[in-house]
């Protein structure tokens, strides 16, 4: 089976859904941000502060290329879709966009200072950032709305949709 790539705006539930999906599908989960942090020995926030966003985006692309193309769940950072090369890599597997309403995302992220793009006053730019990225997220072949759903329900929905896609594409 091709790998499943979970994308979506920060706070949409990618990491949590990925962990549950990994468990129910019995395949490993990798998180691009965690892999970058491990490789660099710094948090994502520190990487942004020291090297800048462009360097971090380069690290994301490199990490995406290194992770397994088959039999894995790969959770991504919210901005991984800004690069066309990354979107092409995502399309090599089952690219799933986890959509969540803006008001719910803002509620989930309030007080979270670990995310460099919303720390301090940047939280005010969140709606514009969301709207800018939305057309890129919507390029995903699989779109799952996470608003008001439990993590288990979302993971089962993704599993069933992947299973159906596998069935359709099996010769």
C-alpha positions as CSV (number, residue, x, y, z in Angstrom):
1,X,0.0,0.0,0.0
2,X,1.2,3.5,-0.8
3,X,1.9,5.7,2.3
4,X,-0.9,7.9,3.6
5,X,0.1,11.6,3.9
6,X,-2.0,13.7,6.4
7,X,-2.0,17.4,5.6
8,X,-4.0,20.3,7.0
9,X,-3.7,23.6,8.8
10,X,-2.2,23.7,12.2
11,X,-4.6,22.4,14.8
12,X,-6.6,20.3,12.3
13,X,-5.6,17.1,14.1
14,X,-2.9,15.6,11.8
15,X,-0.6,14.3,14.5
16,X,-3.3,12.8,16.7
17,X,-5.3,11.3,13.8
18,X,-2.0,9.9,12.4
19,X,-1.3,8.1,15.7
20,X,-4.7,6.5,15.8
21,X,-4.7,5.7,12.1
22,X,-1.3,4.0,12.6
23,X,-2.7,1.9,15.3
24,X,-5.8,0.8,13.5
25,X,-4.0,0.1,10.2
26,X,-1.1,-1.5,12.0
27,X,1.6,0.5,10.1
28,X,4.2,3.0,11.5
29,X,3.6,6.7,11.7
30,X,6.2,9.4,11.0
31,X,5.8,13.1,11.7
32,X,7.9,15.3,9.4
33,X,8.3,18.0,12.1
34,X,9.5,15.4,14.7
35,X,11.9,13.9,12.1
36,X,13.3,17.4,11.4
37,X,13.7,18.2,15.1
38,X,15.5,14.9,15.6
39,X,17.8,15.5,12.7
40,X,18.6,19.1,13.7
41,X,18.6,18.7,17.4
42,X,16.3,21.8,17.7
43,X,12.6,22.5,18.0
44,X,10.7,23.7,14.9
45,X,10.4,27.1,16.7
46,X,14.2,27.2,17.2
47,X,14.8,26.3,13.6
48,X,12.6,29.1,12.4
49,X,14.3,31.5,14.8
50,X,17.9,30.5,13.9
51,X,17.6,29.6,10.2
52,X,14.3,31.1,9.0
53,X,11.3,29.7,7.3
54,X,12.9,29.1,3.9
55,X,15.5,26.8,5.5
56,X,12.8,24.9,7.4
57,X,10.8,24.4,4.1
58,X,14.0,22.9,2.6
59,X,14.3,20.5,5.5
60,X,10.6,19.5,5.1
61,X,11.2,18.6,1.4
62,X,14.3,16.6,2.3
63,X,12.5,14.8,5.1
64,X,9.5,14.0,2.8
65,X,11.8,12.4,0.3
66,X,13.5,10.3,3.0
67,X,10.3,8.9,4.6
68,X,8.8,5.6,3.4
69,X,6.7,5.8,0.2
70,X,4.8,2.6,1.2
71,X,3.2,1.2,4.3
72,X,3.4,4.3,6.5
73,X,1.3,7.1,7.9
74,X,3.1,10.4,7.5
75,X,1.9,13.5,9.3
76,X,3.1,16.8,8.0
77,X,3.5,20.4,9.1
78,X,0.7,22.7,8.1
79,X,2.9,24.6,5.6
80,X,4.3,21.6,3.7
81,X,1.8,22.2,0.9
82,X,3.2,25.6,0.0
83,X,5.9,24.0,-2.2
84,X,4.8,22.5,-5.5
85,X,7.5,19.9,-5.2
86,X,6.0,18.7,-1.9
87,X,2.5,18.5,-3.3
88,X,3.9,16.3,-6.1
89,X,5.5,14.1,-3.5
90,X,2.3,13.9,-1.5
91,X,0.5,12.8,-4.7
92,X,2.7,9.7,-4.9
93,X,0.7,8.3,-2.0
94,X,-2.7,8.8,-0.5
95,X,-2.8,12.5,0.2
96,X,-5.5,13.4,2.7
97,X,-6.4,17.0,3.7
98,X,-7.9,17.3,7.2
99,X,-10.1,20.3,7.0
100,X,-11.3,22.1,10.0
101,X,-13.3,25.4,10.3
102,X,-11.2,28.4,11.2
103,X,-13.1,29.2,14.4
104,X,-12.4,25.7,15.6
105,X,-8.7,26.0,14.7
106,X,-8.4,29.3,16.5
107,X,-10.1,27.8,19.6
108,X,-7.7,24.8,19.5
109,X,-4.6,26.9,19.1
110,X,-5.2,29.7,21.6
111,X,-2.3,29.9,24.0
112,X,-0.1,27.6,22.0
113,X,3.3,29.4,21.8
114,X,5.2,26.4,20.3
115,X,4.1,27.2,16.7
116,X,6.3,29.8,15.1
117,X,3.8,31.1,12.6
118,X,1.3,32.0,15.3
119,X,3.4,33.0,18.3
120,X,2.8,36.4,19.8
121,X,1.0,38.9,17.5
122,X,1.2,36.5,14.5
123,X,-2.0,34.9,15.8
124,X,-3.8,37.8,14.2
125,X,-2.6,36.8,10.8
126,X,-4.0,33.3,11.2
127,X,-7.2,33.8,9.1
128,X,-5.3,35.2,6.2
129,X,-2.8,32.4,6.3
130,X,-5.6,29.9,6.4
131,X,-7.3,31.4,3.4
132,X,-4.0,31.6,1.5
133,X,-3.3,27.9,2.0
134,X,-6.8,26.6,1.5
135,X,-6.6,26.3,-2.4
136,X,-3.4,24.3,-2.0
137,X,-4.9,22.0,0.6
138,X,-7.9,21.4,-1.6
139,X,-5.7,19.9,-4.2
140,X,-5.6,16.8,-2.1
141,X,-7.6,13.8,-3.6
142,X,-9.0,13.0,-0.2
143,X,-10.6,15.7,1.9
144,X,-11.9,14.8,5.4
145,X,-13.7,17.4,7.6
146,X,-12.5,17.1,11.2
147,X,-14.8,19.7,12.6
148,X,-16.9,18.3,15.5
149,X,-15.7,14.7,14.9
150,X,-13.9,12.4,17.3
151,X,-10.4,11.3,16.4
152,X,-11.5,7.7,16.2
153,X,-14.3,8.5,13.8
154,X,-11.9,10.6,11.6
155,X,-9.3,7.8,11.5
156,X,-11.9,5.1,10.6
157,X,-13.2,7.4,7.8
158,X,-9.7,7.7,6.4
159,X,-9.1,4.0,6.7
160,X,-12.3,3.2,4.8
161,X,-11.6,5.7,2.1
162,X,-8.1,4.4,1.6
163,X,-9.4,0.8,1.5
164,X,-12.0,1.7,-1.2
165,X,-9.2,3.5,-3.2
166,X,-7.0,0.4,-2.9
167,X,-9.8,-1.8,-4.0
168,X,-10.6,0.4,-7.1
169,X,-6.9,0.4,-8.1
170,X,-6.2,-3.3,-7.6
171,X,-6.0,-5.0,-11.0
